[in-house]
């Protein structure tokens, strides 16, 4: 469900994604890092886009 950032937890992401907690934390050290990377991905502003800027 859509609870918003503040009310969502990494456990919610794990449950919705079907990934394990370990898999999430392998790539994202925190909920904030997961959120920021997701925003970058959606906006097309990932690491490759930053190099072009």
C-alpha positions in Angstrom: 0.0 0.0 0.0 0.9 3.6 -0.4 1.8 5.0 3.1 4.3 7.6 2.0 8.0 7.9 2.8 7.8 8.7 6.5 5.4 5.9 7.4 7.1 3.3 5.1 9.8 1.0 6.4 12.5 -1.1 4.7 10.4 -4.1 5.9 7.5 -2.7 3.8 9.8 -2.5 0.8 11.0 -6.1 1.4 7.4 -7.3 1.6 6.2 -5.5 -1.5 9.3 -6.3 -3.6 9.8 -10.0 -2.7 13.5 -9.4 -2.1 15.2 -10.3 1.1 16.3 -7.8 3.7 19.9 -8.7 2.9 19.4 -8.1 -0.8 18.0 -4.6 -0.1 20.8 -3.7 2.3 23.4 -5.0 -0.1 22.5 -2.3 -2.6 21.0 0.4 -0.3 22.5 1.1 3.1 19.4 2.9 4.3 15.8 3.8 3.5 17.0 7.3 2.5 19.6 5.8 0.1 16.9 3.5 -1.4 14.6 6.5 -1.8 17.2 8.8 -3.4 18.4 6.1 -5.9 14.7 5.4 -6.8 14.2 9.1 -7.5 17.3 9.2 -9.6 16.2 6.1 -11.6 12.7 7.5 -12.2 14.0 10.9 -13.2 16.7 9.5 -15.4 19.3 11.2 -13.2 21.3 8.1 -12.3 25.1 8.1 -12.1 25.5 8.0 -15.9 23.3 11.1 -16.2 25.4 13.0 -13.6 28.6 12.3 -15.6 27.0 14.0 -18.7 26.0 17.1 -16.7 
